[in-house]
Amino acid sequence: MGLVKSTTVAQVIEAVRQSDPLARPVVTLGVGSGRHPLLYTVLSGGIADNDSFFITLTDRSVLFHEVTSAGYRPGKLRYSVEHEQVRTRISDVRRRPLWSTFRFRFPGEAKPVWLNVRRGWRPEMDRFLDALHGDRLRAQAVEERS
């Protein structure tokens, strides 16, 4: 079970290699969807479901692996999105002390969903957004207190 972040990242990198053997991972972060992450965590007992993802930016695309409910491990590949498409699908980036959020419109969906990033994954979120957009998106991020 990948409860230690470094173990989790190693497991996600292995899942990326199985999904796309030619891809080289750049940064990985864990996210959950929904508008109220703390309330969801309390009500679900901290158990991940198919609304939680590991997002991996590779040199070729951005991969979204589901988080399995049997341990905090990467599951099946749900989405593979090209860099240019990801750039246009991200909006409303908000950096907060406990939970940072951004909106993302998944392929085939009409409306974007909130993706929540725990504080432990925020450095990876910053690297992910910087790699995709450079300083432009980070400058748009709203620094808030929650």
Helices and strands as residue ranges (DSSP letters): H 5-19, E 25-33, H 37-44, E 52-58, E 62-67, E 74-81, H 83-89, E 90-95, E 99-104, E 113-118, G 119-121, H 122-133, H 135-140, E 142-143
